[in-house]
Amino acid sequence: MERKEKKLNLLLILCFSIGLICFGMTNYYLEFIRGQYLYYPNSSKIANIYSVDQTTKRYGSSYQGRCINNIFLYNPLRCEKIAYSGMRQKDDVTFFYEGKEISYILNSLCVTKDFPQVYSLEFIDGDLRVGSIVLSESYARKVYGKSNPVGNSLFVLSNENGKLLKKDYVITGVVKDLPKGLDECADMYVVIDDKFTDDKLYSGKIALLFNERLDETPIETYLPSEKYEWEDYRLKAESLHQAYD
């Protein structure tokens, strides 16, 4: 009888523990989405663009260069800023500091020039220029201590199509850290040009910043043209508060 009671108690404890874990994970996920919506000062004016497979109706993060160019060119949503960020990756980065080479593995994010304005990144030093590197405050202090890193050089070894490519950069700015967990949080931002190859597929994220607060009008109704379609895919726009709701 005692053994049965012990087994029953253990089973109850196990079920309770699993329930707590599930609750915690669900709550974390909801708070993560809510945090993205509430953190940005411009959250009521930001919309994300997705690709949608018209056959499966699944969301994706791949865009044809032609469609990205058309958003920049035609700006059908009359937005103030358009930001593109490539997929986050780990890069081997070598810094030059006081005649020494210091190597780290950093989370990097490729971004276009409007990225800081859309997501309200606050610059501590310097600014953003195409073809340059912007460091997060925590990594700037980790590598350079109290010294100003702006103007220092570095090189990045990135894996592209199975090959390691070495690229040289100059640090032009330092921005305050975004909260960990946000899609836009990174140790290092690599600033890329806004020109995209028409026939190439890009993976990442497109965000739009509007002049005024977004209303309840479905944003994707502004993207009806074939300019924003390719094969079985079509672009869809969704505001941050719509995504949260």
Backbone bond lengths (Angstrom), bond angles and torsions (degrees), N, CA, C in turn:
res aa  C-N    CA-C-N  psi(-1)  N-CA   C-N-CA  omega(-1)  CA-C   N-CA-C  phi
1 M - - - 1.463 - - 1.536 110.58 -
2 E 1.333 115.55 -44.33 1.467 120.36 179.73 1.523 110.87 -63.24
3 R 1.333 116.61 -38.13 1.462 120.24 179.19 1.522 111.10 -63.06
4 K 1.348 114.96 -41.60 1.470 119.27 179.57 1.524 110.68 -63.50
5 E 1.360 115.69 -40.21 1.455 119.72 179.19 1.532 111.13 -64.99
6 K 1.347 116.05 -40.14 1.457 120.61 178.61 1.527 111.15 -63.61
7 K 1.362 115.41 -43.62 1.459 120.23 179.03 1.524 110.71 -62.88
8 L 1.335 115.21 -41.41 1.462 120.34 179.72 1.527 110.80 -64.45
9 N 1.335 115.52 -42.47 1.467 119.85 178.41 1.529 111.32 -63.46
10 L 1.333 116.21 -42.78 1.462 120.35 178.41 1.525 111.36 -62.73
11 L 1.358 114.95 -39.60 1.454 119.69 178.86 1.527 111.09 -65.00
12 L 1.338 115.65 -41.55 1.460 120.31 178.47 1.528 111.58 -64.04
13 I 1.339 115.84 -41.55 1.468 120.61 178.30 1.526 110.53 -63.65
14 L 1.346 115.64 -41.62 1.461 120.61 179.74 1.530 111.26 -62.88
15 C 1.339 115.21 -45.92 1.466 119.99 179.78 1.531 110.84 -63.76
16 F 1.338 115.68 -40.71 1.460 120.41 179.60 1.530 110.45 -64.06
17 S 1.346 115.78 -40.55 1.471 120.54 179.86 1.522 111.15 -64.91
18 I 1.344 115.94 -43.84 1.465 120.15 178.46 1.524 110.39 -62.30
19 G 1.331 115.79 -40.94 1.464 120.32 177.90 1.519 111.94 -61.12
20 L 1.344 115.97 -43.22 1.460 120.35 178.79 1.528 111.36 -62.78
21 I 1.330 116.32 -42.47 1.460 120.86 179.66 1.529 110.57 -62.20
22 C 1.336 116.57 -45.89 1.463 120.98 179.66 1.529 110.88 -62.21
23 F 1.332 115.57 -42.08 1.461 119.97 179.45 1.529 110.31 -63.98
24 G 1.333 115.55 -43.79 1.456 120.12 -179.33 1.515 112.31 -62.78
25 M 1.355 116.73 -42.80 1.458 120.72 -179.90 1.525 111.31 -66.22
26 T 1.336 116.41 -42.08 1.467 120.48 178.40 1.519 110.78 -63.83
27 N 1.327 115.95 -43.76 1.466 120.32 -179.49 1.524 111.02 -64.62
28 Y 1.347 116.14 -40.42 1.466 120.82 178.61 1.522 110.25 -62.00
29 Y 1.336 116.00 -43.56 1.463 120.55 -179.02 1.524 110.65 -63.22
30 L 1.333 117.09 -43.95 1.462 121.02 -179.58 1.533 110.82 -66.20
31 E 1.333 116.47 -40.56 1.464 119.90 179.04 1.523 111.21 -67.81
32 F 1.341 115.90 -31.84 1.469 120.55 177.89 1.532 109.86 -63.27
33 I 1.352 116.02 -47.28 1.468 120.08 178.72 1.519 109.72 -64.48
34 R 1.327 115.90 -45.19 1.466 120.89 -178.85 1.527 110.24 -62.21
35 G 1.353 116.46 -39.21 1.459 120.83 -179.97 1.515 111.53 -62.77
36 Q 1.353 116.42 -40.11 1.456 119.44 177.98 1.519 110.46 -62.96
37 Y 1.327 115.30 -37.95 1.461 118.80 -177.71 1.521 111.09 -71.47
38 L 1.334 117.42 -40.20 1.457 120.55 -172.88 1.526 114.08 -86.52
39 Y 1.336 117.54 -24.02 1.468 119.03 -171.86 1.526 112.44 -67.74
40 Y 1.328 116.84 -45.95 1.453 119.63 -171.58 1.523 111.30 -74.79
41 P 1.337 117.61 129.31 1.470 120.22 178.02 1.528 112.35 -58.18
42 N 1.353 115.70 -28.53 1.468 120.05 -178.55 1.524 112.46 -97.32
43 S 1.327 118.11 19.93 1.467 120.55 -172.53 1.525 113.16 -56.73
44 S 1.337 117.56 -32.59 1.464 120.62 -178.50 1.530 111.94 -75.46
45 K 1.352 116.47 -5.88 1.460 120.35 -178.47 1.531 112.23 -119.71
46 I 1.337 117.31 7.47 1.462 121.05 -176.72 1.525 110.56 -103.84
47 A 1.327 115.30 136.56 1.467 121.10 173.42 1.514 109.04 -129.93
48 N 1.318 116.59 143.53 1.458 121.93 176.57 1.529 109.50 -101.42
49 I 1.324 115.63 146.50 1.461 122.04 177.56 1.524 108.58 -107.52
50 Y 1.327 116.03 134.44 1.461 121.57 179.36 1.524 109.02 -125.12
51 S 1.328 115.12 158.43 1.463 119.46 168.62 1.524 107.04 -99.07
52 V 1.315 116.39 139.05 1.464 121.02 -178.58 1.524 109.23 -124.99
53 D 1.322 115.88 126.33 1.453 121.40 175.42 1.525 107.82 -72.56
54 Q 1.320 117.82 117.05 1.459 121.42 -176.21 1.521 113.00 -69.77
55 T 1.334 116.53 -15.71 1.463 120.37 178.02 1.519 110.99 -85.38
56 T 1.335 116.95 -49.16 1.469 120.82 -177.36 1.520 112.73 -96.15
57 K 1.355 116.52 -15.08 1.469 123.09 -177.72 1.534 112.27 65.91
58 R 1.319 116.86 20.05 1.461 120.55 179.35 1.521 111.32 -88.09
59 Y 1.328 114.84 144.20 1.468 121.07 177.23 1.522 109.35 -76.58
60 G 1.325 116.00 150.53 1.453 120.66 176.25 1.514 110.49 -141.61
61 S 1.329 116.12 179.57 1.464 121.03 179.19 1.520 110.75 -128.55
62 S 1.340 115.66 28.44 1.463 120.36 177.34 1.525 109.05 -112.28
63 Y 1.346 115.08 138.34 1.455 120.22 -177.82 1.515 108.96 -136.72
64 Q 1.308 115.09 140.81 1.456 118.45 174.79 1.527 108.67 -77.75
65 G 1.338 114.55 140.43 1.460 119.54 -177.79 1.515 112.79 -54.06
66 R 1.329 116.27 -35.91 1.463 120.39 179.36 1.522 111.30 -59.92
67 C 1.336 116.91 -40.78 1.464 120.62 -178.44 1.530 111.14 -70.14
68 I 1.336 117.19 -38.10 1.467 119.75 176.83 1.518 109.69 -64.35
69 N 1.344 116.00 -43.95 1.459 119.54 178.54 1.522 111.45 -60.73
70 N 1.332 116.59 -37.65 1.457 119.90 -179.29 1.525 111.73 -67.21
71 I 1.329 116.73 -33.55 1.464 119.27 176.54 1.526 109.75 -65.40
72 F 1.334 116.34 -43.35 1.461 120.22 178.03 1.530 110.75 -65.80
73 L 1.349 115.44 -39.79 1.461 120.40 -173.08 1.526 112.59 -77.66
74 Y 1.335 115.93 -50.74 1.470 119.61 -173.42 1.530 113.16 -91.96
75 N 1.344 116.21 -26.15 1.471 120.97 178.17 1.535 111.33 44.00
76 P 1.332 118.20 61.19 1.465 121.36 -173.16 1.524 113.51 -66.13
77 L 1.334 116.36 -22.59 1.459 119.66 -177.04 1.525 111.99 -92.29
78 R 1.339 115.63 2.89 1.467 121.27 179.37 1.530 111.59 52.36
79 C 1.317 115.12 44.60 1.460 119.20 -178.76 1.529 110.69 -87.74
80 E 1.309 114.72 161.25 1.457 121.22 -177.08 1.523 112.11 -80.30
81 K 1.334 116.81 -41.74 1.464 122.09 -178.07 1.519 109.43 -137.16
82 I 1.331 115.49 149.21 1.463 121.69 174.39 1.521 107.60 -128.14
83 A 1.328 116.98 125.00 1.466 120.74 -179.03 1.521 110.35 -121.92
84 Y 1.326 115.24 135.75 1.461 121.10 173.86 1.517 108.31 -118.17
85 S 1.313 116.47 136.94 1.467 120.46 174.85 1.519 108.96 -131.87
86 G 1.341 115.95 128.88 1.456 121.29 178.77 1.514 110.79 -73.28
87 M 1.315 116.30 171.96 1.463 120.65 -178.32 1.530 110.24 -64.52
88 R 1.333 115.39 140.95 1.465 120.65 178.18 1.528 109.28 -67.29
89 Q 1.338 115.68 141.65 1.453 119.33 177.48 1.524 109.84 -146.12
90 K 1.337 115.23 166.65 1.470 121.85 176.62 1.522 108.33 -96.10
91 D 1.320 115.64 129.49 1.458 120.38 -179.27 1.528 110.70 -125.58
92 D 1.340 114.94 144.85 1.466 120.51 171.61 1.527 107.52 -84.37
93 V 1.335 115.72 115.32 1.463 120.74 -174.97 1.529 109.46 -117.28
94 T 1.325 116.74 130.81 1.462 121.99 177.69 1.525 109.19 -114.56
95 F 1.334 116.64 118.97 1.458 123.33 179.88 1.523 109.70 -97.44
96 F 1.312 116.70 147.08 1.461 122.39 172.65 1.528 107.82 -105.40
97 Y 1.325 115.99 120.04 1.468 119.06 -176.60 1.525 109.40 -148.14
98 E 1.326 115.70 120.42 1.463 123.10 179.44 1.526 111.65 53.54
99 G 1.341 115.17 44.38 1.461 120.80 176.73 1.519 114.56 76.07
100 K 1.329 117.72 7.31 1.461 121.47 -179.30 1.525 110.52 -118.80
101 E 1.322 114.17 155.92 1.457 120.14 173.91 1.530 108.65 -102.50
102 I 1.324 116.24 127.55 1.462 121.39 179.44 1.520 108.19 -121.68
103 S 1.334 116.79 124.68 1.463 120.72 -176.16 1.518 111.90 -109.48
104 Y 1.331 115.32 139.28 1.465 122.97 175.95 1.527 108.68 -140.29
105 I 1.319 115.34 159.28 1.465 121.22 168.91 1.520 106.71 -104.41
106 L 1.334 116.79 117.09 1.460 121.53 -174.40 1.522 111.81 -117.90
107 N 1.335 115.15 149.32 1.458 120.17 167.55 1.520 107.87 -76.64
108 S 1.320 117.26 123.79 1.462 119.61 -179.13 1.521 110.28 -120.38
109 L 1.315 115.09 154.88 1.454 121.68 179.59 1.523 107.83 -139.05
110 C 1.336 117.17 124.60 1.459 121.02 175.50 1.518 108.74 -81.40
111 V 1.328 117.11 129.10 1.462 120.43 -176.04 1.533 109.84 -135.81
112 T 1.328 115.50 156.82 1.458 120.75 173.86 1.522 109.40 -92.32
113 K 1.322 116.39 171.04 1.463 121.53 -168.66 1.533 113.93 -63.90
114 D 1.333 118.21 -24.76 1.470 120.33 -178.64 1.525 112.90 -86.57
115 F 1.323 117.67 -3.57 1.464 122.01 -176.29 1.534 112.97 -53.75
116 P 1.346 119.64 -49.00 1.470 119.46 -178.75 1.533 113.53 -62.70
117 Q 1.349 116.62 -35.14 1.462 119.00 -179.44 1.533 111.53 -70.36
118 V 1.339 116.24 -38.31 1.467 119.67 -179.67 1.525 110.73 -65.81
119 Y 1.336 115.95 -43.42 1.461 119.78 -175.16 1.528 113.56 -101.81
120 S 1.315 116.47 11.55 1.469 121.87 174.57 1.524 113.09 55.96
121 L 1.332 116.54 43.56 1.460 119.32 173.75 1.524 108.79 -70.89
122 E 1.314 115.97 131.93 1.463 120.64 -176.96 1.531 110.18 -97.97
123 F 1.327 116.27 120.03 1.461 120.71 179.60 1.527 110.19 -79.72
124 I 1.336 115.23 131.87 1.461 121.54 174.89 1.525 109.22 -92.54
125 D 1.337 115.67 -42.83 1.464 122.41 177.23 1.520 108.99 -137.33
126 G 1.344 115.87 149.04 1.454 120.87 172.04 1.511 114.34 68.58
127 D 1.341 114.41 -157.96 1.460 120.96 -179.34 1.520 109.00 -152.29
128 L 1.337 115.06 -168.92 1.454 120.51 -175.72 1.522 110.18 -111.95
129 R 1.335 116.22 130.06 1.468 121.30 178.09 1.521 109.36 -135.34
130 V 1.310 115.68 144.86 1.465 120.82 179.42 1.519 110.21 -60.29
131 G 1.330 116.33 136.18 1.456 121.43 179.58 1.511 114.00 81.95
132 S 1.337 116.92 14.82 1.463 120.35 -178.17 1.524 110.94 -119.49
133 I 1.334 114.87 -178.05 1.466 122.48 178.50 1.524 109.07 -119.54
134 V 1.323 115.65 138.47 1.462 121.46 171.95 1.524 107.14 -120.55
135 L 1.323 117.13 127.46 1.466 121.73 -177.93 1.527 111.11 -97.51
136 S 1.323 115.39 151.01 1.461 119.66 170.21 1.526 108.12 -73.98
137 E 1.313 116.57 155.21 1.464 120.97 -177.05 1.523 111.51 -58.45
138 S 1.332 117.32 -42.93 1.466 120.29 -176.35 1.526 111.59 -62.73
139 Y 1.343 117.30 -41.02 1.456 118.76 -179.68 1.515 112.50 -77.15
140 A 1.322 116.92 -31.82 1.468 119.17 175.52 1.518 110.10 -61.03
141 R 1.325 116.62 -42.96 1.468 120.62 -179.76 1.529 110.84 -72.01
142 K 1.343 115.97 -33.03 1.471 120.03 -179.86 1.521 110.97 -65.79
143 V 1.336 116.47 -39.82 1.465 120.41 -176.85 1.521 111.55 -85.95
144 Y 1.342 117.41 -44.80 1.462 121.35 -170.61 1.521 114.41 -108.46
145 G 1.327 116.54 -0.10 1.458 118.82 -179.81 1.521 111.21 62.83
146 K 1.335 116.52 -129.18 1.466 120.67 -179.24 1.536 112.13 -88.70
147 S 1.327 117.06 -4.28 1.463 120.39 179.88 1.532 110.54 -74.24
148 N 1.316 116.53 150.34 1.460 121.84 177.81 1.531 109.08 -79.27
149 P 1.331 118.77 119.62 1.469 120.46 -176.64 1.518 114.54 -80.08
150 V 1.338 117.70 -12.56 1.461 121.38 -176.36 1.529 110.39 -59.92
151 G 1.326 115.78 128.98 1.459 121.40 -179.49 1.509 113.26 99.42
152 N 1.335 117.62 -16.12 1.461 120.48 177.83 1.530 110.37 -75.40
153 S 1.331 115.58 153.29 1.465 120.81 -178.67 1.525 110.64 -104.31
154 L 1.318 114.87 161.99 1.470 121.97 178.38 1.517 107.46 -159.12
155 F 1.344 114.99 168.23 1.464 117.67 170.16 1.526 109.13 -134.00
156 V 1.326 114.14 152.13 1.461 122.03 -176.28 1.520 109.21 -120.44
157 L 1.331 116.12 132.56 1.465 121.25 173.15 1.534 107.34 -102.58
158 S 1.315 116.03 107.55 1.458 121.08 -177.83 1.519 110.42 -112.77
159 N 1.329 114.61 144.32 1.459 120.67 177.70 1.522 108.77 -87.98
160 E 1.324 116.70 112.14 1.453 121.41 178.54 1.528 109.05 -126.72
161 N 1.343 114.54 116.88 1.467 121.07 -178.95 1.525 112.20 55.40
162 G 1.336 115.38 39.28 1.459 120.00 176.94 1.505 115.06 81.74
163 K 1.336 118.06 2.64 1.457 121.31 179.85 1.522 110.41 -119.37
164 L 1.339 115.99 141.82 1.454 120.63 176.05 1.526 109.62 -84.48
165 L 1.318 116.08 120.09 1.453 120.68 179.75 1.519 110.21 -112.72
166 K 1.328 116.41 135.62 1.457 121.56 178.78 1.533 109.38 -97.32
167 K 1.342 115.43 127.71 1.456 120.49 179.22 1.527 109.44 -129.17
168 D 1.317 115.46 133.52 1.464 121.35 179.58 1.527 110.54 -95.20
169 Y 1.330 115.23 139.42 1.469 120.74 -179.67 1.523 110.02 -139.40
170 V 1.337 114.20 165.75 1.460 122.05 171.52 1.522 107.47 -120.71
171 I 1.336 116.60 138.63 1.469 121.08 177.48 1.527 108.59 -78.96
172 T 1.316 116.81 121.23 1.470 120.11 -178.31 1.522 112.86 -112.32
173 G 1.341 117.78 -5.61 1.461 118.25 -178.71 1.513 113.56 -167.30
174 V 1.323 114.38 163.22 1.473 122.91 175.55 1.521 107.25 -132.34
175 V 1.347 116.37 131.45 1.467 120.45 -179.81 1.530 109.99 -119.46
176 K 1.320 115.86 153.42 1.455 120.84 176.94 1.525 110.04 -63.85
177 D 1.318 116.55 145.58 1.460 121.31 179.95 1.522 111.34 -63.69
178 L 1.327 116.29 137.78 1.458 120.94 168.38 1.518 108.14 -84.54
179 P 1.317 118.87 155.70 1.469 120.70 178.28 1.519 111.05 -58.76
180 K 1.320 116.77 138.43 1.463 120.94 178.89 1.526 109.46 -62.45
181 G 1.326 114.88 141.10 1.456 119.62 -179.46 1.510 113.01 105.96
182 L 1.331 117.22 -24.24 1.461 119.67 177.44 1.525 109.35 -72.76
183 D 1.321 116.31 145.15 1.464 120.66 179.85 1.523 112.27 -58.05
184 E 1.313 116.28 -30.11 1.456 121.16 -173.87 1.527 113.23 -89.81
185 C 1.309 117.51 -1.51 1.463 121.78 -178.90 1.530 110.32 -76.24
186 A 1.331 116.97 130.91 1.468 121.40 177.67 1.519 109.61 -154.73
187 D 1.340 115.88 160.84 1.462 121.03 176.02 1.525 110.61 -78.84
188 M 1.324 115.30 -30.02 1.458 121.08 -173.03 1.521 109.41 -147.83
189 Y 1.337 116.01 135.90 1.457 121.07 178.44 1.527 108.72 -113.97
190 V 1.330 115.79 124.46 1.460 121.71 178.46 1.530 107.17 -100.14
191 V 1.318 116.44 118.94 1.460 120.64 -173.82 1.527 109.67 -87.50
192 I 1.328 115.74 118.31 1.464 121.03 -177.50 1.530 109.86 -108.17
193 D 1.325 114.76 164.99 1.466 120.43 179.24 1.526 109.55 -71.88
194 D 1.335 116.35 157.77 1.460 120.84 179.23 1.524 112.65 -86.42
195 K 1.316 117.56 1.07 1.465 120.29 -178.98 1.526 109.59 -89.19
196 F 1.330 115.97 124.21 1.460 120.94 -178.07 1.524 109.98 -116.36
197 T 1.331 115.76 143.13 1.460 121.33 178.29 1.521 109.66 -71.66
198 D 1.327 116.72 127.59 1.465 121.45 -172.25 1.534 113.99 -57.59
199 D 1.330 117.18 -41.52 1.467 119.24 -172.33 1.534 112.94 -94.53
200 K 1.334 117.58 9.29 1.459 120.72 -178.94 1.527 111.56 -101.23
201 L 1.341 115.89 143.86 1.463 120.31 175.77 1.526 109.81 -91.91
202 Y 1.314 116.25 130.49 1.457 122.06 179.57 1.525 108.99 -112.07
203 S 1.329 115.87 140.10 1.462 120.60 177.02 1.517 108.81 -110.06
204 G 1.315 116.47 131.71 1.451 119.76 179.77 1.511 111.88 163.70
205 K 1.309 115.61 -139.38 1.457 120.35 -174.02 1.528 109.39 -143.60
206 I 1.326 115.94 136.38 1.455 121.72 175.60 1.525 108.48 -115.21
207 A 1.322 116.42 130.55 1.466 121.15 178.15 1.517 109.17 -129.93
208 L 1.320 115.61 144.62 1.457 122.45 -179.80 1.519 109.44 -118.18
209 L 1.326 116.04 142.09 1.467 121.48 175.77 1.525 107.97 -116.52
210 F 1.326 116.26 120.72 1.462 121.73 -177.17 1.522 111.13 -91.36
211 N 1.331 114.60 160.81 1.462 120.41 177.69 1.516 111.34 -70.55
212 E 1.343 116.56 -35.90 1.456 121.25 -176.06 1.516 109.83 -125.03
213 R 1.323 114.67 167.65 1.462 121.14 178.58 1.526 109.72 -59.40
214 L 1.335 115.97 139.27 1.461 120.79 -179.53 1.520 110.89 -73.82
215 D 1.337 116.32 137.76 1.462 119.13 175.98 1.527 109.41 -93.49
216 E 1.317 116.87 -166.11 1.463 120.74 -175.52 1.527 112.95 -87.63
217 T 1.331 117.34 1.26 1.461 120.15 178.96 1.530 109.91 -63.27
218 P 1.342 117.75 129.26 1.472 118.95 177.20 1.523 110.58 -57.58
219 I 1.318 116.54 118.73 1.465 120.83 -172.54 1.520 111.78 -66.65
220 E 1.349 117.26 -32.62 1.463 118.90 -175.18 1.527 112.54 -65.83
221 T 1.336 117.61 -14.00 1.466 119.52 177.25 1.525 111.19 -65.22
222 Y 1.322 116.58 -16.62 1.459 120.59 178.07 1.527 112.04 -85.81
223 L 1.324 117.08 -0.98 1.464 120.83 -179.35 1.533 110.85 -117.92
224 P 1.329 119.07 52.56 1.467 119.98 -175.17 1.525 113.94 -85.74
225 S 1.311 116.15 -17.02 1.462 119.70 -170.34 1.517 112.44 -74.52
226 E 1.323 114.78 155.44 1.463 120.41 176.61 1.518 111.44 -65.10
227 K 1.339 116.69 -10.91 1.469 119.21 177.09 1.521 111.25 -60.60
228 Y 1.324 117.04 -22.28 1.464 120.87 -174.98 1.530 111.78 -114.49
229 E 1.330 115.68 29.02 1.461 121.54 178.14 1.519 109.90 -131.39
230 W 1.322 115.92 147.86 1.461 120.86 171.84 1.520 107.86 -153.63
231 E 1.318 115.46 136.14 1.464 122.17 -176.24 1.522 109.63 47.66
232 D 1.342 118.08 -121.63 1.471 120.78 -179.78 1.523 112.04 -99.15
233 Y 1.319 117.56 17.02 1.463 120.89 -175.67 1.526 111.46 -111.89
234 R 1.327 113.28 148.99 1.463 119.94 178.11 1.524 108.54 -143.73
235 L 1.337 116.37 146.33 1.458 119.83 179.16 1.529 110.99 -79.58
236 K 1.322 114.67 143.11 1.467 121.82 177.24 1.526 107.58 -131.27
237 A 1.318 117.11 138.75 1.464 121.99 179.31 1.517 110.07 -112.74
238 E 1.344 115.25 141.84 1.467 120.19 -178.67 1.524 109.00 -146.86
239 S 1.321 117.03 129.42 1.462 120.31 -179.99 1.520 110.02 -72.47
240 L 1.330 116.95 158.76 1.466 120.52 179.44 1.521 111.17 -60.97
241 H 1.334 117.32 -40.68 1.458 118.31 -177.70 1.517 111.39 -71.94
242 Q 1.366 118.07 -28.12 1.455 120.29 174.30 1.521 110.43 -68.70
243 A 1.332 115.72 -39.90 1.464 119.57 178.86 1.526 110.55 -64.06
244 Y 1.323 116.12 -39.37 1.467 119.97 -179.73 1.530 111.51 -68.35
245 D 1.355 115.65 -43.38 1.466 119.84 179.20 1.508 111.25 -60.48
